[in-house]
Amino acid sequence: MIKINGVDIATPKTYEATVSDLDGESNRNANGELIRDRIAVKRKLNLEWGPLKQSEIQTLLNAVSSVFFTVTFPDPQSGIITKTMYVGDRTAPAYMYDEEAKEVKWQGLKMNFIEK
């Protein structure tokens, strides 16, 4: 469903796409009408994953470690599109330590991708 730099990533549990207008200077004229300077339309993706093994969470976090990366994703307005994006904060709660595998199990990795 989602690719980062052309590589499929684990399907998120929650996927939310936002289409945002970026405005320059907007004002009201003497009649009270809005004079709007829309300079761009950008995308933001809010993502959350279910349980992940150490190797899975590492793959996801390493895929977004560059300053910018390409993301191919389903967009509600345009269908499947590819945009250059960056990642916001990454939250990764641990839910258990697997003694047998000697690794932490992760639940609820959250991050958002914001269009450049």
N, C-alpha and C positions, 0 to 999 in steps of 0.2 A: 504494500500500500504506500509506503514512504521510502524514498531513497535519499541517502546522503552521499554526495559525490559519486552518484551512479550505483551505489551499493545498497541493496535491500537491508533495512534494519528491522529489529523485532517490532511486531505490531503493538502499538500502545493500547492500553485499556481504555483510555479516554483521549479523544481527539477533538479539539475545538479550533476552528478556523475563524479569524477575525479579519474583516476588510475595513481598513481605516483610511480616512482622508487626512492628509497633512496640509494644513493651511499656513499661508504666509501671513500677511497683515490683513485682517478683516475689520471692517468698521461699519457703522450705520450712517446713512446719509441724512439730510435734513428732513426727509419724509419718514425716517425710521426704518427704511429698508436696508437689509444687510447687503453690503458690498463685500463679497467673499473672494479671496485669492487662494483657490485650491491649487497647490503646487505639485501634489503627487497622491497616488492611491497605493497604499502598502499593505502587505499581508503579515499577520502574526499567527503562529500556531502555538496553542497550549497543549502540552502532552503529558500524560501520566502512564506509567507502566505498572503491571501487576508484579508478581514475584519474579525475581531475576537471580540467576547464578552469578558468581563473581565474574566469570568470563563474559557473560552477556552484558553486564553493566559496564565492564571495562571497554568492550567493543563500542557501546553506545557513546560513552563519554570520550573515548579517543576519537570517534568520528566527528565530534563537534569541537575538538580542541584547537583548531585553527581559528584565526581571527574571523575569517569568512569562509563559507562553504556553500555548495549548491544543494538545494533540497527539491526533490520532485514529490509532489503531493496533490491530493484531490482538493480542488478549490470550489466553493459553492457557486461562484459566479462564472468561472471560466473552464471548469473541468480539470483535467490533469495538467498541471503547470510546473515549471522549474524556475526557481528564484534563487538569487544569491542572498544568503542570510547570515546572521550571527546568533549566538546563543546567549540567553539571559542566565540568571542564577540557576544552578543545578542542585536540587534537594534530593538526597538519597538516604531515607531511613533504613537502618538495618533491623531485621526482625528476628534473626536467630544466628547462632554459630553452630555449624554442622561439624561436630567432633570427628565423625567418620571421614568426611571429605576435607576436613581442616580448612574450611572457608566460611566466610560470612554469607548469609543469604539476605537479599535485599527485597524490599516491598515498597512500592509507591514512588519510584524515581519520578521526579517532576522537573520539566524544563520547558522553556519556550523559545521558539525560533522567531526572530524578527527580521523582516526584509531590510536589506541594506539601503 
